[in-house]
Amino acid sequence: MSLLRSIFSTPGPSVGIEIASDAVTAVGLARSGSNAIVSSHATEPLPSGAVVPAVNEGNIKDPAAVAGALRRALDQFPRRPRRAALVVPDAVAKVSIVKFEEVPTRSHDLDELVRWQVRKTAPFRIEDAQVVHSRGLTDDAGATEFVVALTRRSIIEEYEQVCTEAGVHAGVVDLSSFNLLNTVSSGDPVDGDWLLVHVAPESSTIAIMRGEQLILFRNRPAEAGAQLADLVHQTSMYYEDRLSGTGFARVFLVGASGGVGEAIRKGLEGRLGGSVESVDPRRVASLADRIDASPDLLDRLTAPIGVLVREHAAS
C-alpha cells in the first residue's frame, strides 16, 4: 500500500532509516520467497536539540552529531548499505486533504491545480516547496479527494545531507506516520474505519483511515496524556459529524511504550470506549535473530519497515 508517493524516488532500497528527534534507526530488510525478514537493525540515540522538527525553519541543528549517530548505526550492519529509504518526522510537513469536483486528465495540469490550491495556506513560498499528492476517495457525486504533503525543500535537503555525510544516499524520503499506516495495512488490513495515534517526542499525529484511504491527518505539538486523549476525542467527534463516521473498527497507538505510554493508552481507551492496540511490525517482517523485541524497539522498527515494504510493492 502506498499512501503518498515518495518525495524523491528510486527503485527498491533494502535499508530504511528513520531520523527522529531523539534517535536514528536503521533497518535492513531481506526476502525469503514472499516473506520479509529484518536482517539487521540498529538504533543510536541523539543528543537533545540535535534534531528539532519544524515545518518552516532548519531542523538539523547539529549535523555532525546526527551523521555520526547514523554512521554508527550503519556500521553495525554486516554489509554497509549505500542506498536507503529515509523516514522523517511528521512535523516537517503540512499535510492536507483537498477535494476537486473535476480532476484534470493531464498529470501536469493536476500538479498545477494542487499547488494552486495549497498555496493559500502554505506557511512559506510555494516556490520553495516540495509538493506531493496522492489520489484518495471519490464521493457519490464524483468529487475526488487528494492527500497533499507540503514540505520546505531546504529542510528535506538537510536530512538528505546528513545521510550523505554518513555515506548513504537517501533515494526515497517520506513521513513517519504514512509508513506506520503502511505497516498496519500491509500486515493486518482493517475493514472499515480505523484510527492511528502516533506519539513522537515533539508532536502527536492522529490519522483516520477508511479501509486503505486516508481521510484525516492532524499533527500537533506534543501534549500531556490527558490533553492528547481530549484531542483524540474531539477528532473522533469531528469524524462522526463531518466524515460520516460510524465508529472505529480498530485503534492503534505507536510511540508510547513504558509507564507513560500505558497512561496514554488508558486515557485513550477511556475517551474512545474501546481497546487500543500496539502496532506489531513482525506481522509484516519477522526478526531474523529471533530476539524478544521490546515494545520500544518494535515502535522504532515500524516506520522504516513500512517504507521498505511499500517501496518493494511499488518496484
C-alpha positions as protocol buffer text, in pm:
chain_id: "A"
residue {
  index: 1
  type: MET
  ca { x: 0 y: 0 z: 0 }
}
residue {
  index: 2
  type: SER
  ca { x: 120 y: 350 z: -77 }
}
residue {
  index: 3
  type: LEU
  ca { x: -48 y: 642 z: 95 }
}
residue {
  index: 4
  type: LEU
  ca { x: 171 y: 902 z: -61 }
}
residue {
  index: 5
  type: ARG
  ca { x: 434 y: 866 z: -324 }
}
residue {
  index: 6
  type: SER
  ca { x: 787 y: 939 z: -215 }
}
residue {
  index: 7
  type: ILE
  ca { x: 921 y: 1292 z: -216 }
}
residue {
  index: 8
  type: PHE
  ca { x: 1215 y: 1158 z: -416 }
}
residue {
  index: 9
  type: SER
  ca { x: 1205 y: 812 z: -568 }
}
residue {
  index: 10
  type: THR
  ca { x: 1442 y: 543 z: -690 }
}
residue {
  index: 11
  type: PRO
  ca { x: 1360 y: 172 z: -707 }
}
residue {
  index: 12
  type: GLY
  ca { x: 1358 y: -64 z: -414 }
}
residue {
  index: 13
  type: PRO
  ca { x: 1616 y: 11 z: -142 }
}
residue {
  index: 14
  type: SER
  ca { x: 1665 y: -270 z: 112 }
}
residue {
  index: 15
  type: VAL
  ca { x: 1754 y: -41 z: 406 }
}
residue {
  index: 16
  type: GLY
  ca { x: 1519 y: 200 z: 580 }
}
residue {
  index: 17
  type: ILE
  ca { x: 1639 y: 485 z: 801 }
}
residue {
  index: 18
  type: GLU
  ca { x: 1433 y: 695 z: 1038 }
}
residue {
  index: 19
  type: ILE
  ca { x: 1575 y: 1020 z: 1171 }
}
residue {
  index: 20
  type: ALA
  ca { x: 1366 y: 1119 z: 1471 }
}
residue {
  index: 21
  type: SER
  ca { x: 1428 y: 1400 z: 1719 }
}
residue {
  index: 22
  type: ASP
  ca { x: 1572 y: 1162 z: 1979 }
}
residue {
  index: 23
  type: ALA
  ca { x: 1739 y: 883 z: 1778 }
}
residue {
  index: 24
  type: VAL
  ca { x: 1826 y: 741 z: 1439 }
}
residue {
  index: 25
  type: THR
  ca { x: 1717 y: 389 z: 1348 }
}
residue {
  index: 26
  type: ALA
  ca { x: 1835 y: 179 z: 1054 }
}
residue {
  index: 27
  type: VAL
  ca { x: 1660 y: -139 z: 939 }
}
residue {
  index: 28
  type: GLY
  ca { x: 1775 y: -387 z: 676 }
}
residue {
  index: 29
  type: LEU
  ca { x: 1510 y: -599 z: 506 }
}
residue {
  index: 30
  type: ALA
  ca { x: 1579 y: -925 z: 324 }
}
residue {
  index: 31
  type: ARG
  ca { x: 1344 y: -1153 z: 131 }
}
residue {
  index: 32
  type: SER
  ca { x: 1291 y: -1526 z: 156 }
}
residue {
  index: 33
  type: GLY
  ca { x: 1037 y: -1604 z: -112 }
}
residue {
  index: 34
  type: SER
  ca { x: 735 y: -1392 z: -29 }
}
residue {
  index: 35
  type: ASN
  ca { x: 845 y: -1340 z: 332 }
}
residue {
  index: 36
  type: ALA
  ca { x: 1019 y: -1025 z: 454 }
}
residue {
  index: 37
  type: ILE
  ca { x: 1283 y: -1061 z: 723 }
}
residue {
  index: 38
  type: VAL
  ca { x: 1454 y: -792 z: 930 }
}
residue {
  index: 39
  type: SER
  ca { x: 1812 y: -899 z: 871 }
}
residue {
  index: 40
  type: SER
  ca { x: 1979 y: -607 z: 1055 }
}
residue {
  index: 41
  type: HIS
  ca { x: 1872 y: -321 z: 1276 }
}
residue {
  index: 42
  type: ALA
  ca { x: 2037 y: -61 z: 1495 }
}
residue {
  index: 43
  type: THR
  ca { x: 1926 y: 246 z: 1691 }
}
residue {
  index: 44
  type: GLU
  ca { x: 2158 y: 520 z: 1809 }
}
residue {
  index: 45
  type: PRO
  ca { x: 2041 y: 799 z: 2044 }
}
residue {
  index: 46
  type: LEU
  ca { x: 2081 y: 1166 z: 1954 }
}
residue {
  index: 47
  type: PRO
  ca { x: 2183 y: 1445 z: 2189 }
}
residue {
  index: 48
  type: SER
  ca { x: 1900 y: 1673 z: 2293 }
}
residue {
  index: 49
  type: GLY
  ca { x: 1847 y: 1950 z: 2039 }
}
residue {
  index: 50
  type: ALA
  ca { x: 2042 y: 1786 z: 1757 }
}
residue {
  index: 51
  type: VAL
  ca { x: 1720 y: 1748 z: 1554 }
}
residue {
  index: 52
  type: VAL
  ca { x: 1431 y: 1990 z: 1608 }
}
residue {
  index: 53
  type: PRO
  ca { x: 1149 y: 1902 z: 1366 }
}
residue {
  index: 54
  type: ALA
  ca { x: 963 y: 2205 z: 1229 }
}
residue {
  index: 55
  type: VAL
  ca { x: 787 y: 2299 z: 908 }
}
residue {
  index: 56
  type: ASN
  ca { x: 943 y: 2636 z: 844 }
}
residue {
  index: 57
  type: GLU
  ca { x: 1292 y: 2652 z: 996 }
}
residue {
  index: 58
  type: GLY
  ca { x: 1611 y: 2448 z: 994 }
}
residue {
  index: 59
  type: ASN
  ca { x: 1573 y: 2104 z: 1155 }
}
residue {
  index: 60
  type: ILE
  ca { x: 1925 y: 1962 z: 1175 }
}
residue {
  index: 61
  type: LYS
  ca { x: 2087 y: 2176 z: 1444 }
}
residue {
  index: 62
  type: ASP
  ca { x: 2393 y: 1951 z: 1492 }
}
residue {
  index: 63
  type: PRO
  ca { x: 2472 y: 1784 z: 1158 }
}
residue {
  index: 64
  type: ALA
  ca { x: 2792 y: 1621 z: 1287 }
}
residue {
  index: 65
  type: ALA
  ca { x: 2608 y: 1453 z: 1575 }
}
residue {
  index: 66
  type: VAL
  ca { x: 2329 y: 1324 z: 1351 }
}
residue {
  index: 67
  type: ALA
  ca { x: 2565 y: 1199 z: 1080 }
}
residue {
  index: 68
  type: GLY
  ca { x: 2784 y: 1037 z: 1344 }
}
residue {
  index: 69
  type: ALA
  ca { x: 2491 y: 855 z: 1503 }
}
residue {
  index: 70
  type: LEU
  ca { x: 2373 y: 733 z: 1164 }
}
residue {
  index: 71
  type: ARG
  ca { x: 2724 y: 621 z: 1073 }
}
residue {
  index: 72
  type: ARG
  ca { x: 2749 y: 420 z: 1399 }
}
residue {
  index: 73
  type: ALA
  ca { x: 2411 y: 257 z: 1330 }
}
residue {
  index: 74
  type: LEU
  ca { x: 2509 y: 157 z: 975 }
}
residue {
  index: 75
  type: ASP
  ca { x: 2849 y: 29 z: 1093 }
}
residue {
  index: 76
  type: GLN
  ca { x: 2661 y: -242 z: 1284 }
}
residue {
  index: 77
  type: PHE
  ca { x: 2529 y: -391 z: 958 }
}
residue {
  index: 78
  type: PRO
  ca { x: 2718 y: -691 z: 815 }
}
residue {
  index: 79
  type: ARG
  ca { x: 2744 y: -506 z: 487 }
}
residue {
  index: 80
  type: ARG
  ca { x: 2734 y: -129 z: 483 }
}
residue {
  index: 81
  type: PRO
  ca { x: 2446 y: -1 z: 264 }
}
residue {
  index: 82
  type: ARG
  ca { x: 2496 y: 273 z: 6 }
}
residue {
  index: 83
  type: ARG
  ca { x: 2129 y: 350 z: -63 }
}
residue {
  index: 84
  type: ALA
  ca { x: 1833 y: 378 z: 169 }
}
residue {
  index: 85
  type: ALA
  ca { x: 1474 y: 493 z: 208 }
}
residue {
  index: 86
  type: LEU
  ca { x: 1455 y: 778 z: 460 }
}
residue {
  index: 87
  type: VAL
  ca { x: 1172 y: 847 z: 704 }
}
residue {
  index: 88
  type: VAL
  ca { x: 1149 y: 1195 z: 859 }
}
residue {
  index: 89
  type: PRO
  ca { x: 927 y: 1339 z: 1136 }
}
residue {
  index: 90
  type: ASP
  ca { x: 567 y: 1431 z: 1059 }
}
residue {
  index: 91
  type: ALA
  ca { x: 627 y: 1782 z: 1193 }
}
residue {
  index: 92
  type: VAL
  ca { x: 840 y: 1876 z: 888 }
}
residue {
  index: 93
  type: ALA
  ca { x: 535 y: 1872 z: 660 }
}
residue {
  index: 94
  type: LYS
  ca { x: 195 y: 2032 z: 629 }
}
residue {
  index: 95
  type: VAL
  ca { x: -49 y: 1758 z: 529 }
}
residue {
  index: 96
  type: SER
  ca { x: -396 y: 1838 z: 399 }
}
residue {
  index: 97
  type: ILE
  ca { x: -679 y: 1672 z: 213 }
}
residue {
  index: 98
  type: VAL
  ca { x: -824 y: 1870 z: -75 }
}
residue {
  index: 99
  type: LYS
  ca { x: -1124 y: 1789 z: -292 }
}
residue {
  index: 100
  type: PHE
  ca { x: -1183 y: 1865 z: -660 }
}
residue {
  index: 101
  type: GLU
  ca { x: -1516 y: 1839 z: -839 }
}
residue {
  index: 102
  type: GLU
  ca { x: -1329 y: 1771 z: -1164 }
}
residue {
  index: 103
  type: VAL
  ca { x: -981 y: 1621 z: -1196 }
}
residue {
  index: 104
  type: PRO
  ca { x: -759 y: 1721 z: -1490 }
}
residue {
  index: 105
  type: THR
  ca { x: -663 y: 1430 z: -1713 }
}
residue {
  index: 106
  type: ARG
  ca { x: -306 y: 1556 z: -1766 }
}
residue {
  index: 107
  type: SER
  ca { x: -71 y: 1498 z: -1471 }
}
residue {
  index: 108
  type: HIS
  ca { x: 98 y: 1837 z: -1521 }
}
residue {
  index: 109
  type: ASP
  ca { x: -236 y: 2017 z: -1501 }
}
residue {
  index: 110
  type: LEU
  ca { x: -328 y: 1822 z: -1187 }
}
residue {
  index: 111
  type: ASP
  ca { x: 6 y: 1913 z: -1028 }
}
residue {
  index: 112
  type: GLU
  ca { x: -54 y: 2280 z: -1101 }
}
residue {
  index: 113
  type: LEU
  ca { x: -409 y: 2265 z: -964 }
}
residue {
  index: 114
  type: VAL
  ca { x: -289 y: 2105 z: -640 }
}
residue {
  index: 115
  type: ARG
  ca { x: -13 y: 2365 z: -598 }
}
residue {
  index: 116
  type: TRP
  ca { x: -260 y: 2646 z: -660 }
}
residue {
  index: 117
  type: GLN
  ca { x: -498 y: 2502 z: -400 }
}
residue {
  index: 118
  type: VAL
  ca { x: -241 y: 2462 z: -121 }
}
residue {
  index: 119
  type: ARG
  ca { x: -67 y: 2793 z: -198 }
}
residue {
  index: 120
  type: LYS
  ca { x: -333 y: 2973 z: 8 }
}
residue {
  index: 121
  type: THR
  ca { x: -240 y: 2802 z: 333 }
}
residue {
  index: 122
  type: ALA
  ca { x: 130 y: 2729 z: 276 }
}
residue {
  index: 123
  type: PRO
  ca { x: 349 y: 2856 z: 564 }
}
residue {
  index: 124
  type: PHE
  ca { x: 621 y: 2953 z: 316 }
}
residue {
  index: 125
  type: ARG
  ca { x: 657 y: 3047 z: -51 }
}
residue {
  index: 126
  type: ILE
  ca { x: 517 y: 2778 z: -276 }
}
residue {
  index: 127
  type: GLU
  ca { x: 825 y: 2826 z: -496 }
}
residue {
  index: 128
  type: ASP
  ca { x: 1034 y: 2691 z: -205 }
}
residue {
  index: 129
  type: ALA
  ca { x: 808 y: 2391 z: -154 }
}
residue {
  index: 130
  type: GLN
  ca { x: 817 y: 2025 z: -242 }
}
residue {
  index: 131
  type: VAL
  ca { x: 452 y: 1932 z: -307 }
}
residue {
  index: 132
  type: VAL
  ca { x: 341 y: 1571 z: -349 }
}
residue {
  index: 133
  type: HIS
  ca { x: -8 y: 1429 z: -368 }
}
residue {
  index: 134
  type: SER
  ca { x: -194 y: 1100 z: -383 }
}
residue {
  index: 135
  type: ARG
  ca { x: -547 y: 1027 z: -502 }
}
residue {
  index: 136
  type: GLY
  ca { x: -791 y: 943 z: -223 }
}
residue {
  index: 137
  type: LEU
  ca { x: -1163 y: 876 z: -204 }
}
residue {
  index: 138
  type: THR
  ca { x: -1417 y: 966 z: -471 }
}
residue {
  index: 139
  type: ASP
  ca { x: -1764 y: 1051 z: -338 }
}
residue {
  index: 140
  type: ASP
  ca { x: -2103 y: 961 z: -483 }
}
residue {
  index: 141
  type: ALA
  ca { x: -2116 y: 1291 z: -675 }
}
residue {
  index: 142
  type: GLY
  ca { x: -1784 y: 1221 z: -844 }
}
residue {
  index: 143
  type: ALA
  ca { x: -1567 y: 1466 z: -647 }
}
residue {
  index: 144
  type: THR
  ca { x: -1221 y: 1328 z: -569 }
}
residue {
  index: 145
  type: GLU
  ca { x: -1002 y: 1387 z: -265 }
}
residue {
  index: 146
  type: PHE
  ca { x: -623 y: 1414 z: -274 }
}
residue {
  index: 147
  type: VAL
  ca { x: -383 y: 1377 z: 15 }
}
residue {
  index: 148
  type: VAL
  ca { x: -125 y: 1655 z: -19 }
}
residue {
  index: 149
  type: ALA
  ca { x: 205 y: 1691 z: 169 }
}
residue {
  index: 150
  type: LEU
  ca { x: 387 y: 2023 z: 155 }
}
residue {
  index: 151
  type: THR
  ca { x: 747 y: 2047 z: 273 }
}
residue {
  index: 152
  type: ARG
  ca { x: 1013 y: 2313 z: 251 }
}
residue {
  index: 153
  type: ARG
  ca { x: 1268 y: 2178 z: 2 }
}
residue {
  index: 154
  type: SER
  ca { x: 1566 y: 2307 z: 201 }
}
residue {
  index: 155
  type: ILE
  ca { x: 1456 y: 2113 z: 509 }
}
residue {
  index: 156
  type: ILE
  ca { x: 1438 y: 1785 z: 318 }
}
residue {
  index: 157
  type: GLU
  ca { x: 1784 y: 1861 z: 183 }
}
residue {
  index: 158
  type: GLU
  ca { x: 1914 y: 1891 z: 540 }
}
residue {
  index: 159
  type: TYR
  ca { x: 1803 y: 1535 z: 616 }
}
residue {
  index: 160
  type: GLU
  ca { x: 1945 y: 1410 z: 288 }
}
residue {
  index: 161
  type: GLN
  ca { x: 2277 y: 1582 z: 355 }
}
residue {
  index: 162
  type: VAL
  ca { x: 2338 y: 1410 z: 690 }
}
residue {
  index: 163
  type: CYS
  ca { x: 2273 y: 1079 z: 516 }
}
residue {
  index: 164
  type: THR
  ca { x: 2529 y: 1171 z: 252 }
}
residue {
  index: 165
  type: GLU
  ca { x: 2779 y: 1261 z: 524 }
}
residue {
  index: 166
  type: ALA
  ca { x: 2719 y: 919 z: 680 }
}
residue {
  index: 167
  type: GLY
  ca { x: 2795 y: 754 z: 346 }
}
residue {
  index: 168
  type: VAL
  ca { x: 2445 y: 659 z: 233 }
}
residue {
  index: 169
  type: HIS
  ca { x: 2223 y: 806 z: -39 }
}
residue {
  index: 170
  type: ALA
  ca { x: 1860 y: 875 z: 57 }
}
residue {
  index: 171
  type: GLY
  ca { x: 1684 y: 787 z: -267 }
}
residue {
  index: 172
  type: VAL
  ca { x: 1338 y: 795 z: -105 }
}
residue {
  index: 173
  type: VAL
  ca { x: 1208 y: 1041 z: 156 }
}
residue {
  index: 174
  type: ASP
  ca { x: 871 y: 1013 z: 328 }
}
residue {
  index: 175
  type: LEU
  ca { x: 688 y: 1090 z: 652 }
}
residue {
  index: 176
  type: SER
  ca { x: 690 y: 870 z: 960 }
}
residue {
  index: 177
  type: SER
  ca { x: 315 y: 826 z: 1016 }
}
residue {
  index: 178
  type: PHE
  ca { x: 245 y: 749 z: 650 }
}
residue {
  index: 179
  type: ASN
  ca { x: 470 y: 448 z: 686 }
}
residue {
  index: 180
  type: LEU
  ca { x: 327 y: 342 z: 1020 }
}
residue {
  index: 181
  type: LEU
  ca { x: -3 y: 324 z: 831 }
}
residue {
  index: 182
  type: ASN
  ca { x: 170 y: 127 z: 555 }
}
residue {
  index: 183
  type: THR
  ca { x: 288 y: -129 z: 812 }
}
residue {
  index: 184
  type: VAL
  ca { x: -60 y: -176 z: 956 }
}
residue {
  index: 185
  type: SER
  ca { x: -222 y: -208 z: 613 }
}
residue {
  index: 186
  type: SER
  ca { x: 44 y: -447 z: 486 }
}
residue {
  index: 187
  type: GLY
  ca { x: 45 y: -677 z: 788 }
}
residue {
  index: 188
  type: ASP
  ca { x: -309 y: -669 z: 920 }
}
residue {
  index: 189
  type: PRO
  ca { x: -553 y: -493 z: 683 }
}
residue {
  index: 190
  type: VAL
  ca { x: -856 y: -344 z: 854 }
}
residue {
  index: 191
  type: ASP
  ca { x: -1207 y: -347 z: 713 }
}
residue {
  index: 192
  type: GLY
  ca { x: -1392 y: -27 z: 784 }
}
residue {
  index: 193
  type: ASP
  ca { x: -1263 y: 287 z: 952 }
}
residue {
  index: 194
  type: TRP
  ca { x: -962 y: 283 z: 1183 }
}
residue {
  index: 195
  type: LEU
  ca { x: -754 y: 525 z: 1384 }
}
residue {
  index: 196
  type: LEU
  ca { x: -379 y: 563 z: 1439 }
}
residue {
  index: 197
  type: VAL
  ca { x: -231 y: 776 z: 1717 }
}
residue {
  index: 198
  type: HIS
  ca { x: 144 y: 835 z: 1680 }
}
residue {
  index: 199
  type: VAL
  ca { x: 324 y: 991 z: 1976 }
}
residue {
  index: 200
  type: ALA
  ca { x: 667 y: 1143 z: 1897 }
}
residue {
  index: 201
  type: PRO
  ca { x: 881 y: 1346 z: 2141 }
}
residue {
  index: 202
  type: GLU
  ca { x: 794 y: 1676 z: 1972 }
}
residue {
  index: 203
  type: SER
  ca { x: 443 y: 1616 z: 1837 }
}
residue {
  index: 204
  type: SER
  ca { x: 150 y: 1380 z: 1807 }
}
residue {
  index: 205
  type: THR
  ca { x: -25 y: 1269 z: 1489 }
}
residue {
  index: 206
  type: ILE
  ca { x: -382 y: 1148 z: 1456 }
}
residue {
  index: 207
  type: ALA
  ca { x: -470 y: 970 z: 1132 }
}
residue {
  index: 208
  type: ILE
  ca { x: -803 y: 819 z: 1031 }
}
residue {
  index: 209
  type: MET
  ca { x: -825 y: 562 z: 756 }
}
residue {
  index: 210
  type: ARG
  ca { x: -1128 y: 437 z: 566 }
}
residue {
  index: 211
  type: GLY
  ca { x: -1002 y: 97 z: 460 }
}
residue {
  index: 212
  type: GLU
  ca { x: -686 y: 185 z: 268 }
}
residue {
  index: 213
  type: GLN
  ca { x: -768 y: 554 z: 215 }
}
residue {
  index: 214
  type: LEU
  ca { x: -657 y: 836 z: 443 }
}
residue {
  index: 215
  type: ILE
  ca { x: -948 y: 1065 z: 532 }
}
residue {
  index: 216
  type: LEU
  ca { x: -799 y: 1276 z: 815 }
}
residue {
  index: 217
  type: PHE
  ca { x: -446 y: 1370 z: 925 }
}
residue {
  index: 218
  type: ARG
  ca { x: -365 y: 1602 z: 1213 }
}
residue {
  index: 219
  type: ASN
  ca { x: -22 y: 1676 z: 1360 }
}
residue {
  index: 220
  type: ARG
  ca { x: 1 y: 1885 z: 1676 }
}
residue {
  index: 221
  type: PRO
  ca { x: 280 y: 1983 z: 1917 }
}
residue {
  index: 222
  type: ALA
  ca { x: 339 y: 1732 z: 2198 }
}
residue {
  index: 223
  type: GLU
  ca { x: 81 y: 1738 z: 2474 }
}
residue {
  index: 224
  type: ALA
  ca { x: 34 y: 1566 z: 2809 }
}
residue {
  index: 225
  type: GLY
  ca { x: -154 y: 1237 z: 2810 }
}
residue {
  index: 226
  type: ALA
  ca { x: -488 y: 1383 z: 2921 }
}
residue {
  index: 227
  type: GLN
  ca { x: -466 y: 1661 z: 2662 }
}
residue {
  index: 228
  type: LEU
  ca { x: -386 y: 1409 z: 2390 }
}
residue {
  index: 229
  type: ALA
  ca { x: -685 y: 1196 z: 2491 }
}
residue {
  index: 230
  type: ASP
  ca { x: -904 y: 1507 z: 2472 }
}
residue {
  index: 231
  type: LEU
  ca { x: -768 y: 1592 z: 2126 }
}
residue {
  index: 232
  type: VAL
  ca { x: -833 y: 1239 z: 2002 }
}
residue {
  index: 233
  type: HIS
  ca { x: -1186 y: 1253 z: 2144 }
}
residue {
  index: 234
  type: GLN
  ca { x: -1250 y: 1588 z: 1971 }
}
residue {
  index: 235
  type: THR
  ca { x: -1117 y: 1441 z: 1647 }
}
residue {
  index: 236
  type: SER
  ca { x: -1345 y: 1140 z: 1679 }
}
residue {
  index: 237
  type: MET
  ca { x: -1643 y: 1374 z: 1722 }
}
residue {
  index: 238
  type: TYR
  ca { x: -1541 y: 1564 z: 1407 }
}
residue {
  index: 239
  type: TYR
  ca { x: -1506 y: 1229 z: 1229 }
}
residue {
  index: 240
  type: GLU
  ca { x: -1861 y: 1132 z: 1322 }
}
residue {
  index: 241
  type: ASP
  ca { x: -2014 y: 1472 z: 1243 }
}
residue {
  index: 242
  type: ARG
  ca { x: -1826 y: 1569 z: 927 }
}
residue {
  index: 243
  type: LEU
  ca { x: -1680 y: 1250 z: 777 }
}
residue {
  index: 244
  type: SER
  ca { x: -1986 y: 1022 z: 804 }
}
residue {
  index: 245
  type: GLY
  ca { x: -1805 y: 817 z: 1065 }
}
residue {
  index: 246
  type: THR
  ca { x: -1981 y: 519 z: 1216 }
}
residue {
  index: 247
  type: GLY
  ca { x: -1710 y: 411 z: 1462 }
}
residue {
  index: 248
  type: PHE
  ca { x: -1360 y: 270 z: 1453 }
}
residue {
  index: 249
  type: ALA
  ca { x: -1310 y: -96 z: 1382 }
}
residue {
  index: 250
  type: ARG
  ca { x: -966 y: -73 z: 1546 }
}
residue {
  index: 251
  type: VAL
  ca { x: -747 y: 186 z: 1718 }
}
residue {
  index: 252
  type: PHE
  ca { x: -366 y: 174 z: 1714 }
}
residue {
  index: 253
  type: LEU
  ca { x: -109 y: 355 z: 1927 }
}
residue {
  index: 254
  type: VAL
  ca { x: 259 y: 391 z: 1833 }
}
residue {
  index: 255
  type: GLY
  ca { x: 545 y: 557 z: 2021 }
}
residue {
  index: 256
  type: ALA
  ca { x: 409 y: 541 z: 2375 }
}
residue {
  index: 257
  type: SER
  ca { x: 583 y: 250 z: 2545 }
}
residue {
  index: 258
  type: GLY
  ca { x: 663 y: 227 z: 2917 }
}
residue {
  index: 259
  type: GLY
  ca { x: 467 y: 370 z: 3211 }
}
residue {
  index: 260
  type: VAL
  ca { x: 381 y: 699 z: 3040 }
}
residue {
  index: 261
  type: GLY
  ca { x: 265 y: 507 z: 2736 }
}
residue {
  index: 262
  type: GLU
  ca { x: 31 y: 293 z: 2943 }
}
residue {
  index: 263
  type: ALA
  ca { x: -122 y: 607 z: 3091 }
}
residue {
  index: 264
  type: ILE
  ca { x: -178 y: 741 z: 2739 }
}
residue {
  index: 265
  type: ARG
  ca { x: -329 y: 410 z: 2629 }
}
residue {
  index: 266
  type: LYS
  ca { x: -570 y: 402 z: 2924 }
}
residue {
  index: 267
  type: GLY
  ca { x: -666 y: 764 z: 2865 }
}
residue {
  index: 268
  type: LEU
  ca { x: -746 y: 690 z: 2501 }
}
residue {
  index: 269
  type: GLU
  ca { x: -945 y: 379 z: 2590 }
}
residue {
  index: 270
  type: GLY
  ca { x: -1144 y: 578 z: 2843 }
}
residue {
  index: 271
  type: ARG
  ca { x: -1232 y: 854 z: 2596 }
}
residue {
  index: 272
  type: LEU
  ca { x: -1295 y: 626 z: 2296 }
}
residue {
  index: 273
  type: GLY
  ca { x: -1470 y: 345 z: 2484 }
}
residue {
  index: 274
  type: GLY
  ca { x: -1272 y: 58 z: 2330 }
}
residue {
  index: 275
  type: SER
  ca { x: -937 y: -119 z: 2326 }
}
residue {
  index: 276
  type: VAL
  ca { x: -621 y: 45 z: 2189 }
}
residue {
  index: 277
  type: GLU
  ca { x: -364 y: -181 z: 2023 }
}
residue {
  index: 278
  type: SER
  ca { x: 8 y: -152 z: 1957 }
}
residue {
  index: 279
  type: VAL
  ca { x: 136 y: -195 z: 1601 }
}
residue {
  index: 280
  type: ASP
  ca { x: 346 y: -511 z: 1568 }
}
residue {
  index: 281
  type: PRO
  ca { x: 577 y: -484 z: 1264 }
}
residue {
  index: 282
  type: ARG
  ca { x: 650 y: -858 z: 1293 }
}
residue {
  index: 283
  type: ARG
  ca { x: 321 y: -914 z: 1112 }
}
residue {
  index: 284
  type: VAL
  ca { x: 500 y: -767 z: 809 }
}
residue {
  index: 285
  type: ALA
  ca { x: 862 y: -869 z: 864 }
}
residue {
  index: 286
  type: SER
  ca { x: 994 y: -1132 z: 1105 }
}
residue {
  index: 287
  type: LEU
  ca { x: 1308 y: -1072 z: 1308 }
}
residue {
  index: 288
  type: ALA
  ca { x: 1596 y: -1287 z: 1183 }
}
residue {
  index: 289
  type: ASP
  ca { x: 1775 y: -1303 z: 1517 }
}
residue {
  index: 290
  type: ARG
  ca { x: 1460 y: -1420 z: 1697 }
}
residue {
  index: 291
  type: ILE
  ca { x: 1511 y: -1176 z: 1982 }
}
residue {
  index: 292
  type: ASP
  ca { x: 1233 y: -1099 z: 2227 }
}
residue {
  index: 293
  type: ALA
  ca { x: 1182 y: -748 z: 2100 }
}
residue {
  index: 294
  type: SER
  ca { x: 1083 y: -479 z: 2349 }
}
residue {
  index: 295
  type: PRO
  ca { x: 783 y: -254 z: 2279 }
}
residue {
  index: 296
  type: ASP
  ca { x: 1020 y: 40 z: 2229 }
}
residue {
  index: 297
  type: LEU
  ca { x: 1224 y: -150 z: 1969 }
}
residue {
  index: 298
  type: LEU
  ca { x: 911 y: -257 z: 1783 }
}
residue {
  index: 299
  type: ASP
  ca { x: 797 y: 106 z: 1773 }
}
residue {
  index: 300
  type: ARG
  ca { x: 1137 y: 208 z: 1633 }
}
residue {
  index: 301
  type: LEU
  ca { x: 1123 y: -55 z: 1359 }
}
residue {
  index: 302
  type: THR
  ca { x: 768 y: 10 z: 1241 }
}
residue {
  index: 303
  type: ALA
  ca { x: 811 y: 315 z: 1013 }
}
residue {
  index: 304
  type: PRO
  ca { x: 1136 y: 200 z: 844 }
}
residue {
  index: 305
  type: ILE
  ca { x: 974 y: -136 z: 775 }
}
residue {
  index: 306
  type: GLY
  ca { x: 667 y: 40 z: 637 }
}
residue {
  index: 307
  type: VAL
  ca { x: 862 y: 242 z: 382 }
}
residue {
  index: 308
  type: LEU
  ca { x: 1062 y: -63 z: 269 }
}
residue {
  index: 309
  type: VAL
  ca { x: 751 y: -278 z: 227 }
}
residue {
  index: 310
  type: ARG
  ca { x: 587 y: 0 z: 27 }
}
residue {
  index: 311
  type: GLU
  ca { x: 887 y: 53 z: -198 }
}
residue {
  index: 312
  type: HIS
  ca { x: 917 y: -321 z: -258 }
}
residue {
  index: 313
  type: ALA
  ca { x: 549 y: -339 z: -358 }
}
residue {
  index: 314
  type: ALA
  ca { x: 594 y: -42 z: -592 }
}
residue {
  index: 315
  type: SER
  ca { x: 907 y: -181 z: -764 }
}
